[in-house]
Structure formats: C-alpha cells, structure tokens
Amino acid sequence: MSTPATDPITDSTDRVVSHALSLGLFETVNEAEPKNAPGHGLSCAVWVDRIGFIRSSGLASGSARLVFNVRVYSNINAAPDEAIDPALLRAVDRLFGAYAGDFTLGGLVRQVDLLGAHGVPLEAVAGYLLVEGGEYRVMTIVLPLIVNDLWLEAA
C-alpha cells in the first residue's frame, strides 16, 4: 500500500487552526488543549476529541467522523465583566460562520456535519475552567467533520 500524499487528520487540524487565526480575534491559537493559562484576552485552542468509523458507501475503505474541540477562552478578570460573554459569543459566531462557509475545509473533508447526520451536530457549550490557577470563561465548540475513505479495509 502506498503512503498517501496528505494526512487528512493533520491537514484538517491545520485548516481548523487557520480558520481561527484568520479571524484576527485571538491573542493565541494553540493546536492542543493548554496546560498553562492561555492569556488575558481572547484565546483559542484546537484539538481532536474523537475519531471513529461511520457507516458509509460500503466500498473498500472506511470513512470517519473526526470531532474537534475548539475552545475559546476569556480570563474572568477581563474588564468590564459584562463584555466577556458578548466577546465569546462574537468569536463563536464568527467561527460557526467560517465552518458553514467552508463546508468541506477546502476539499479536505466530505463535510462539516452541521446538523449531526452522524452524531452530535456543530454546537458550542459555555462554562468555566480553571487552568494553572486562573479561572476562564469558555465556550467549547464541538466541530464534527466527516472524512471519506480515510482507511483501507482488508479485502
């Protein structure tokens, strides 16, 4: 079996990160869940949460559901307090627009599973998170991607 010219998982990760960077909203965009405090302004982190086979066309290759977490962070001590949630919501809105507008991530994936045809749809969940002694208001986006023909199946 030959080695593919691209790595769909790594390439998809790079594309998700580039969407966040292109918005110009974030002080930092990490390619992993941070172990250290993300910063004082808006920050973003991207990492793969789940990978699994999906039912597909039944050909000799397996298609996958690749689920990313895209987390937007704001320090809860950012001023003014009442600006924190609106800033997070604007960032999530812009990210959702980027995913809906680039439905195949430039042809890397079959689709962003906006409506959840193969599981949980594109969604964001708000919460709080303690990281390295700092507390952050966060919105975690569940970004499901469907990738065709990721693995060859045995004959």
Backbone as a ProteinNet text record, in pm:
[ID]
protein_1_A
[PRIMARY]
MSTPATDPITDSTDRVVSHALSLGLFETVNEAEPKNAPGHGLSCAVWVDRIGFIRSSGLASGSARLVFNVRVYSNINAAPDEAIDPALLRAVDRLFGAYAGDFTLGGLVRQVDLLGAHGVPLEAVAGYLLVEGGEYRVMTIVLPLIVNDLWLEAA
[TERTIARY]
84.6	0	89.4	57.7	138.2	96.7	188.2	160.2	85.8	-25.2	-99.4	-16.5	-45	27.5	-6.8	-123.6	-165.4	-207	-212.5	-261.6	-390.2	-505.9	-632.9	-654	-606.5	-626.9	-540.3	-412.4	-323.6	-364	-396.7	-436.9	-565.7	-659.8	-784	-755.6	-666	-628.3	-570	-479.9	-418.5	-524	-622.3	-725.6	-814.7	-850	-932.5	-856.5	-727.7	-645	-636.8	-619.7	-608	-737.6	-853.7	-979.7	-977.5	-937.2	-934.4	-834.4	-716.9	-615.3	-662.2	-729.7	-769.7	-871.3	-940.5	-1041.1	-978.5	-852.5	-785.6	-844.6	-914.5	-980.7	-900.8	-803.7	-742.1	-596.8	-557.1	-415.8	-330.6	-382.5	-313.2	-414.3	-365.7	-442.9	-349.8	-380.2	-297.7	-351.5	-260.2	-300.1	-311.9	-336.7	-354.8	-427.6	-489	-551.4	-440.4	-446.2	-334.7	-322.7	-198.2	-169.8	-145	-108.5	-80.1	-192.3	-198.9	-300.6	-290.2	-403.3	-398.7	-367.7	-389.9	-362.8	-472.7	-467.5	-564.3	-675.7	-650.7	-754.9	-821.2	-886.3	-945.4	-836.1	-843.9	-752.6	-835.9	-772	-840.6	-747.3	-805.1	-728.1	-808.6	-736.1	-797	-731.5	-812.1	-757	-861.6	-813.4	-902.3	-954.2	-1085.5	-1150.1	-1185.9	-1237.5	-1279.9	-1257.2	-1227.3	-1216.5	-1287.4	-1370.1	-1436.2	-1489.6	-1510.9	-1570.4	-1716.4	-1764.6	-1906.8	-1956.1	-2086.5	-2145.3	-2133.2	-2087.9	-2065	-2114.1	-2045.2	-2091.5	-2070.2	-1993.9	-1969.6	-1857.8	-1779.9	-1666.3	-1553.8	-1436.5	-1325.1	-1243.6	-1304.6	-1234.7	-1333	-1278.3	-1361	-1361.5	-1480	-1493.9	-1501.3	-1469.3	-1455.8	-1530.8	-1565	-1614.5	-1499.8	-1451.4	-1338.6	-1394.9	-1393	-1454.6	-1346.2	-1349.4	-1256.7	-1326.6	-1250.1	-1291.3	-1219.6	-1294.1	-1238.5	-1285.3	-1193.4	-1232.8	-1183.8	-1276.6	-1246.5	-1243.5	-1135.6	-1111.7	-1111.5	-1165.5	-1150.3	-1127.6	-1027	-999.7	-1120	-1166.5	-1285.8	-1256.4	-1129.2	-1094.6	-1083.9	-1117.7	-1117.2	-1222.1	-1191.5	-1284.8	-1343.3	-1464.7	-1563.1	-1624.1	-1675.4	-1734.2	-1841.2	-1925.2	-2037.8	-1996.5	-1868.2	-1820	-1765.9	-1745.9	-1683.7	-1770.9	-1894.6	-1981.3	-2008.6	-2037.5	-2056.3	-1933.3	-1813.1	-1691.3	-1679.6	-1709	-1706.5	-1810.6	-1930.1	-2036.7	-2002	-1941.6	-1899.8	-1796.1	-1701.3	-1598.4	-1660	-1750.9	-1816.4	-1899.5	-1969.7	-2048.2	-1959.5	-1845.8	-1753.2	-1695.4	-1663.4	-1612.2	-1719.2	-1842.7	-1951.9	-1967.1	-1959.9	-1969.6	-1857.8	-1736.7	-1623.4	-1645.6	-1698.4	-1719.7	-1833.3	-1940.4	-2052.5	-2013	-1927.8	-1886.5	-1779.1	-1707.5	-1604.4	-1640.8	-1755.7	-1821.8	-1735.3	-1638.8	-1550.5	-1406.5	-1384.1	-1249.2	-1155.7	-1201.8	-1120.3	-1103.3	-1199.3	-1193.2	-1122.7	-1083	-1014.7	-1110.1	-1233.7	-1330.6	-1457.5	-1539.2	-1667.4	-1755.2	-1758.2	-1843.7	-1815.5	-1847.5	-1865.4	-2006.8	-2021.8	-2152.2	-2236.9	-2280	-2352.2	-2475.6	-2551	-2679.1	-2673.2	-2556.3	-2542.6	-2595.6	-2577.5	-2622.5	-2554.1	-2433.8	-2358.5	-2327.2	-2404.4	-2381	-2415.4	-2343.2	-2368	-2339.6	-2429.4	-2406.7	-2304.3	-2271.2	-2190.4	-2264	-2195.6	-2257.3	-2149.5	-2190.6	-2098.9	-2163.5	-2081.7	-2128.7	-2044.9	-2112.3	-2044	-2011	-1907.9	-1872.4	-1758.4	-1704.9	-1589.2	-1481.5	-1355.4	-1245	-1131.4	-1076.1	-955.7	-834.8	-740.1	-617.4	-502.2	-409.4	-289.2	-322.1	-424.5	-459.2	-543.8	-566	-652.2	-787.1	-889.9	-1023.8	-1064	-1123.5	-1159.4	-1304.4	-1366.1	-1497.1	-1466.4	-1533.2	-1503.1	-1631	-1614.6	-1716.5	-1643.1	-1690.4	-1627.6	-1715.4	-1658.3	-1728.3	-1698.4	-1802.6	-1788.6	-1798.7	-1687.4	-1678.5	-1664	-1775.5	-1768.1	-1739.7	-1638.7	-1602.6	-1620.6	-1668.5	-1682.5	-1575.9	-1492.3	-1380.7	-1403.3	-1406.4	-1424.7	-1296.1	-1310.6	-1202.4	-1073.2	-1083	-965.7	-875.4	-936.4	-857.3	-902.7	-806.7	-838.9	-880.7	-982.7	-1028.6	-969.6	-949.6	-894.8	-992.8	-934.8	-1018.3	-1067.5
-116.4	0	123	220.8	342.3	440.2	526	628	742.8	789.4	897.8	1026.2	1112.6	1238.5	1335.5	1318.2	1406.3	1323.3	1387.1	1325.1	1397.7	1337.7	1408.7	1460.3	1388.5	1433.5	1555.4	1548.8	1662.8	1781.5	1755.4	1863.8	1930.2	1851	1907.2	1991.2	1942.6	2019.9	2154.6	2152.1	2276.1	2371.4	2319.2	2404.9	2465	2387.1	2439.3	2549.5	2528.7	2630.6	2755.7	2737.3	2853.8	2934.9	2868.1	2942.7	3034.8	2981.6	3062.6	3177.3	3149.3	3253.4	3362.7	3323.8	3420.2	3522.2	3491	3584.1	3705.1	3692.2	3803.4	3840.7	3748.4	3775.9	3731.4	3642.9	3573.7	3615.1	3628.6	3653.7	3534.5	3414.5	3291.3	3189.5	3100	2983.8	2864.5	2777.7	2659.8	2538.4	2447.1	2322.1	2208.7	2243.5	2143.9	2211.2	2129.8	2184.6	2237.1	2365.1	2423.3	2368.2	2353.2	2315.3	2439.5	2549.4	2675.3	2774.1	2878.3	2981.8	3040.9	3050.8	3094.2	3241.8	3331.1	3473.3	3559.1	3688.2	3780.8	3820.3	3817.8	3847.5	3719.1	3723.2	3601.4	3510.5	3383.8	3282.2	3166.9	3082.7	2969	2848.5	2731.5	2607.2	2506.2	2425.5	2327.4	2192.7	2089.1	1954.7	1852	1736.5	1625.9	1562	1543.1	1482.5	1336.5	1306.4	1169.6	1141.3	1016.1	967.4	832.4	811.6	682.6	656.6	530.1	490.5	535.5	562.6	588	495.8	473.7	398.2	483.3	421.3	497.7	417.5	430.1	371.2	220.9	161.5	18.5	-19.9	75.4	45.5	-13.8	-30	-96.1	-0.4	108.2	199.7	252.2	289.4	337.7	489.1	543.8	686.2	711	833.7	861.6	986.6	988.4	1107.9	1155	1273.3	1332.8	1452.3	1445.6	1550.1	1631.9	1761.6	1855.1	1929.2	1965.1	2067	2194	2300.3	2432.7	2516.5	2547	2617	2761.5	2852.6	2994.9	3032.2	3101.6	3136.3	3287	3331.6	3469.3	3467	3537.9	3547.2	3611.2	3553.1	3609	3742.6	3779.7	3910	4017.4	3982.8	4082.8	4189.2	4312.3	4420.8	4474.9	4517.6	4504	4363.8	4322.9	4188.9	4160.1	4260.1	4236.9	4228.9	4247.7	4234.8	4095.5	4013.1	3881.3	3790.9	3768	3677.5	3729.2	3858	3904.3	3882.6	3899.3	3875.9	3728.8	3639.9	3496.8	3460.9	3515	3485.4	3535.8	3654	3704	3611.1	3565.1	3474.7	3343.1	3286.6	3161.4	3182.7	3293.6	3325.4	3331.2	3396.6	3407.3	3270.5	3188.2	3053.7	2967.9	2972.8	2897.5	2940.8	3071.5	3122.4	3069.5	3060.4	3006.6	2859.7	2780.9	2638.5	2616.3	2692.8	2678.7	2729.3	2831.3	2889.1	2809.8	2726.6	2641.1	2497.4	2455.6	2330.8	2207.2	2211.1	2095.4	2124.7	2233.4	2276.9	2276.5	2338.2	2347.1	2214.3	2124.5	1994.5	1886.3	1916.8	1816.8	1712.5	1752	1662	1658.1	1555.9	1549.4	1665.2	1688.8	1795.2	1823.5	1944.8	1976.2	1927.4	1841.3	1780.5	1879.5	1986.9	2095.4	2047.9	1956.3	1915.2	1783.1	1721.5	1599.2	1474.6	1461.1	1340.7	1215.5	1229.5	1114.1	1123.8	1201.8	1217.1	1358.1	1407.4	1541.1	1645.2	1743.3	1846.3	1949.4	2041.3	2156.1	2229.3	2249.1	2318.5	2379.1	2469.3	2528.8	2523.6	2495.8	2485.2	2580.3	2661.5	2758.2	2695.6	2749	2702.7	2784.9	2735	2795.5	2689.2	2731.8	2637.6	2696.2	2614.4	2652.1	2599	2687.3	2647.6	2716.3	2638.6	2691.2	2804.5	2784.3	2882.3	2997.8	3010.5	3116.5	3059.9	3144	3099.2	3167.7	3087.6	3136.3	3106.1	3199.4	3175.7	3115.6	3006.9	2937.2	2905.2	2892.2	2833.6	2724.5	2601.1	2488.7	2446.8	2459.9	2420.8	2274.4	2197.6	2060.3	2070.2	2039.8	2053.8	1915.8	1855.9	1723.5	1734.1	1661.1	1655.9	1513.8	1500.7	1370.3	1361.5	1258.1	1240	1109.9	1119.7	1000	920.4	789	698.2	722.2	726.8	754.4	631.9	514.8	392.9	285.9	212.8	99	-18.6	-89.7	-207.1	-332.3	-434.4	-561.8	-623.7	-685.9	-748.7	-883.2
0	0	0	-82.2	-88.7	20.1	57.4	157.1	90	149.9	87.3	85.8	-13.1	-27	85.2	144.8	253.3	372.9	485.1	607.8	644.8	617.4	637.9	780.2	879.8	1018	1047.7	1016.8	1039.4	953.3	827.1	737.3	786.2	838.1	891.5	1015.2	1100.5	1218.7	1176.7	1080.7	1032.3	977.9	904.8	846	955.1	1057.1	1166.8	1240.5	1263.8	1328.3	1240.2	1109.6	1020.8	1015.9	1027.7	1036.3	1157.6	1271.6	1394.1	1380.8	1327.4	1310.6	1214.7	1107.2	1004	1053.7	1161.6	1213.7	1281.5	1326.5	1392	1527.4	1590.6	1718.8	1840.3	1818.9	1931.2	1951.3	2079.4	2111.7	2070.9	2098.1	2062.9	2011.9	1926.5	1883.6	1898.4	1993.6	2021.3	1947.2	1911.5	1846.8	1947.4	2071.5	2177.2	2292.5	2376.3	2496.5	2586.9	2625.8	2700.8	2842.6	2886.2	3024.6	3108.7	3041.8	3108.8	3081.1	3161.7	3143.9	3003.6	2930.8	2792.3	2769.2	2863	2840.9	2899.5	2869.5	2929.9	2834	2703.1	2605.2	2560.7	2445.7	2390.3	2336.3	2371	2320.3	2266.8	2187	2126.8	2128.2	2145.3	2137.5	2055.5	1977.5	1888.2	1914	1934	1946.2	1905.5	1861.3	1823.8	1951.4	1955.7	2072.6	2048.5	1928.2	1896.8	1749.2	1721.2	1583.7	1579.4	1479.2	1467.6	1328.8	1297.8	1171.1	1166.6	1046.1	1025.1	915.1	914.1	803.3	679.2	573.1	450.6	331.3	221.4	96.2	86.5	176.8	171.4	77.7	32.3	-53.9	29.4	-28.5	38	124.8	166.6	255.7	359.1	473.8	583.1	590.3	605.2	627.2	777.5	816.5	958.9	999.8	1126.6	1193.6	1282.1	1253.9	1322.8	1400.1	1532.5	1614.1	1683.2	1657.2	1720.9	1833.2	1933.8	2029.3	1989.2	1978.1	1952.9	2071.4	2161.4	2284.6	2280	2308.2	2316.1	2464.3	2505	2644.9	2664.8	2777.8	2822	2972.5	3018.9	3161.6	3229.6	3339.5	3405.1	3471.9	3480.3	3536.9	3429.7	3304.6	3197.5	3230.6	3194.5	3225.8	3095.8	3094.7	3201.7	3202	3315.4	3329.8	3225.2	3201.3	3109.7	2963.4	2934.7	2795.8	2765.5	2868.7	2848.7	2762.1	2803.1	2726.1	2585	2565.7	2427.8	2339.4	2394	2315.5	2277.6	2373	2343.9	2237.6	2251	2154.9	2015.1	2004.8	1873.8	1811	1891.6	1840.5	1793	1871.4	1832.4	1705.8	1699.1	1580.1	1455.7	1465.6	1352.6	1315.5	1416.3	1387.8	1320.3	1371.4	1308	1162.5	1136.8	1000.4	911.9	968.8	892.7	857.5	952.1	925.8	826.8	839.7	746.3	607.3	601.4	475	403.2	475.7	415.9	450.9	400.5	438.2	421.2	329.3	306.4	347.4	418.2	457.5	336.9	229.7	108.6	37.6	52	-14.2	67	190.2	273.8	330.7	356.9	418.6	334.5	357.7	287.5	332.4	465	516	662.1	701	841.8	872.1	969.8	999.6	1080.6	1013.1	1079.3	1154.6	1095.3	1152.5	1227.1	1235	1313.5	1246.2	1116.4	1046	1099.5	1155.8	1205	1354.6	1428.2	1571.9	1615.3	1713.9	1766.8	1657.9	1640.5	1539.2	1587.1	1498.1	1535.9	1648.1	1760.1	1873.4	1960.9	2049.3	2145.5	2283.7	2383.3	2520.5	2606	2687	2772.7	2908	2971.2	3105	3161.9	3271.2	3336.7	3348.4	3350.4	3354.8	3436.7	3525.5	3599.2	3524.9	3492.4	3425.3	3496.3	3550.6	3615.2	3711.8	3795.4	3897	3848.3	3716.5	3665.1	3628.3	3638.7	3601.3	3472	3381.6	3249.4	3219.1	3151.2	3091.9	2955.3	2920.5	2796	2719.4	2589.6	2503	2426.4	2439.4	2371.9	2254.4	2135.6	2013.8	1985.3	1960.1	1911.7	1760.1	1692.2	1547.1	1483.5	1436.4	1374.3	1224.5	1180.5	1039.3	989	866.5	803.6	694.4	704.7	611.7	535.2	402.5	319.1	307.9	298.5	259.3	335.6	466.1	549.1	564.2	577.1	596.6	497.7	439.6	354.1	440.2	396.1	468.8	403.8	483.4	431.7	332.1	233.1	128.9	173.2
[MASK]
+++++++++++++++++++++++++++++++++++++++++++++++++++++++++++++++++++++++++++++++++++++++++++++++++++++++++++++++++++++++++++++++++++++++++++++++++++++++++++

